[in-house]
Amino acid sequence: MAVDRETVRRIARLARLAVDEDQVVAMEVELNALLSWVEQLQEVNVEGVAPMTSVVAQRLKMREDVVTDGGCADDLMANAPVAENHFFVVPKVVE
Amino acid sequence: MARPSDPTRFTLAEAREALLSKAISARELAQAHLDAIAQARPLNAFITETSDHALALAAQSDARIAAGEARLLEGLPLAIKDLFCTAGVRTTAASRILDNFVPTYESTVTRNLWNAGAVLVGKTNLDEFAMGSSNETSYFGPVTNPWRARGRNDDLVPGGSSGGSAAAVAAHLALAATGTDTGGSIRQPAAVTGVVGLKPTYGRCSRWGIIAFASSLDQAGPLTRSVRDAAIMLKAMASIDPKDSTSVDAPAPDYEADLETGIAGLRVGIPQEYRIEGAPAEIYELWSRGAEWLKAQGAEIVEVSLPHTKYALPAYYIVAPAEASSNLARYDGVRYGHRASGVDDLMGLYERTRAEGFGREVKRRIMIGTYVLSAGYYDAYYLRAQKVRTLIARDFEEAFQRCDVMLTPATPCAAFAIGAKTADPVSMYLNDVFTVTVNLAGLPGISVPAGLSHDGLPLGLQIIGKAFDEPAVLRAGRAIERAADFKAAPQAWWRAS
C-alpha cells in the first residue's frame, strides 16, 4: 500500500498539522519508504492469533469511587497561553 | 571511605557511604557536580541546570545526616531526563511545543527520588518526545558523546533517546540519572557511552507524570556507573502507585541484597536470531566472550530461538507511532505550551501551533500513526502489528522454558558521528534492533559496558529477564561487570583547561 499526495494532505488534516506543498512532497516519499519497510509484516502468519492488549499479565486495578483530586484551578491555568478568569481563551468559534 | 580528590569519581554506593561516614558533605558533593556541569556545556547534556535548587536540597540533606535521619538516597546528586515532570522546574520533552512548560505537579518516580533524599542537579537533554536513537532530534540541539574514537576529534552521538542522561553519567556530571525506554532509549545510549542502563519490567515504575510517548511500551529506569548503583536506583524509583493503573501492585524487593550471590546454575539463553547480517564481527566476538565469562562463573549456556525477532522493529514502528499520534493530540496551543500567533480560527490555531511546535521526526511519527489508525487501514497495520507483538511475546515465553535469562549484544555498532544517519530514518531505527523486542514483550533488560570497539569506543552486552525478574537480570549483569572489569573512561576534552 502506498500513499499519494492527496492522502498525505488528508492525514495531515486528521493529525491537525499544517503542511505546505514542499512538505507534502517530502512526506509522501518518507511515508512510502516506511510503509514499504513495514510491509514485511504481511508475510507473518497471524491466523488465530489474538492482538496484544496488555503486555504484562495483570488485572486492571480498581480504587474506591471517591474524589481524590481537585480544587486546583490556579494550577490548571498556570501554563495557559491565553487565559481569562480561569477560562482558556481560543479564537471565536460562533458568530 | 577514603575520599578521592575529585568527588565526582564516586559511584552512587561509594558516595552514600562517604556521606554517612561524614568524609564529605552533601553540599560539597553537590558543588563538585555543579562545577563539573558548568565545565561540560560543550556536551549539551542538560536543557535546564538547577544549581540553586541543588544546593538548597543538599543543605537539607546535611541537616538530616547530622541528625542521623538519612534516607536511602540522602544527598546524592542525580540528573533527570527532561521527560519527567518536576514541579516548579521547566519540563520540555526537548520540544518547542513545551519550551515554556513549568509543571505544577511532580512525577511519581521523581517524587520517590526526592522523598528518598536525592538532589536534583538538572534536567537532561533527549530526543524530542523521546523519539530517536541518537539525541539529534532535540529542539535544544544534539548531545555530544563524551567518548571520541581513538586518535580522532569527531563529535559522536551519545545514543538516544536518553542521550543527555547517558552523557551526564559517563562524564561524571551526576552520580546517576533517570531515563525512559520505549524501544531501547535507556539501554542503547548506556551501551554507546560506557555506562549501565536498566529498563525494568513494564509496570515496575509508575508512568504517572512522565510525558507519554507510547504508553504500552514506555518504562522508566536508571542510568548508572555500576550494576549495584542501578539496583539502588531501581529500588528508590519503584513504588505502588494508584495513579498509574498499569503499574504493578507489588512492592519492589531489595535488589542490592542478593546482587553478589553469583550465577552458579543460572541457565543463560543465546537467541540465535540475534546474529543479524551487517553488524561488525567485533559485536559477535564480544557476545561470545560474554557467554564465556558467564560460563566461567558457573552459568549453563543454552541456545534458544526467538523466531519472530526480525519483525519486531517493523511492528514497533506501527505500534509506537500509533500510540504517539494519540498521546500527542493533547498539544493544541490552548491549555499549555507553545501557541501560534496571528491565527484567527480554531482549526488554524491547532494546525499552525502543531506545525511550529513539533520537529520533523515527531511529525513523521504522528503522520504514520494517524495513517495506520485511520479508517480502512487499522486492520491491515495496527491490528496486525499487535498480533505480531503477541507472537514476539510468545517467543520469549517459550524460550524462557529453557533458560532463566538471555544474553545478547546491546547495539549493532558503537557510537557514530553526528549527522551520519539522519538522512535515512530506517537505518536510524535499526540501532534498536537488539533492544526493541524487550519493550514489545514488556520484559526487563540491562545493558552493561563490556569492552571497546576496534577504535576505542564502548560496547555493551544486554541481559534480558523474565517479567519482574530484575533480581536475576541484575545478578547476571553483575557477573558481566565483574568479568569485563571495564575501566576505560573518556578523556575530559570538553573542559576548558
Interface residues (C-beta under 8 A of the other chain):
Chain A: M1 V3 T7 V8 I11 A12 R13 L14 A15 R16 L17 A18 V19 M27 E30 L31 A33 L34 L35 W37 V38 Q40 L41 Q42 V44 V46 V49 A50 P51 M52 T53 S54 V55 V56 A57 Q58 L60 K61 R63 C72 D75 L76 A78 N79 A80 P81 V82 F88 V90 P91 K92 V93
Chain B: N100 F101 V102 T104 Y105 T201 Y202 G203 S216 L217 P242 S245 T246 V248 D249 H308 K310 Y311 P314 A315 Y317 I318 S325 A329 D332 G333 V334 R335 Y336 G337 H338 R339 V343 D344 D345 L346 M347 G348 L349 Y350 E351 R352 R354 A355 F358 K363 R364 I366 M367 I368 T370 Y371 S374 Y377 A380 Y381 L383 R384 A385 Q386 K387 V388 R389 T390 L391 A393 P425 V426 L440 A441 G442 A467
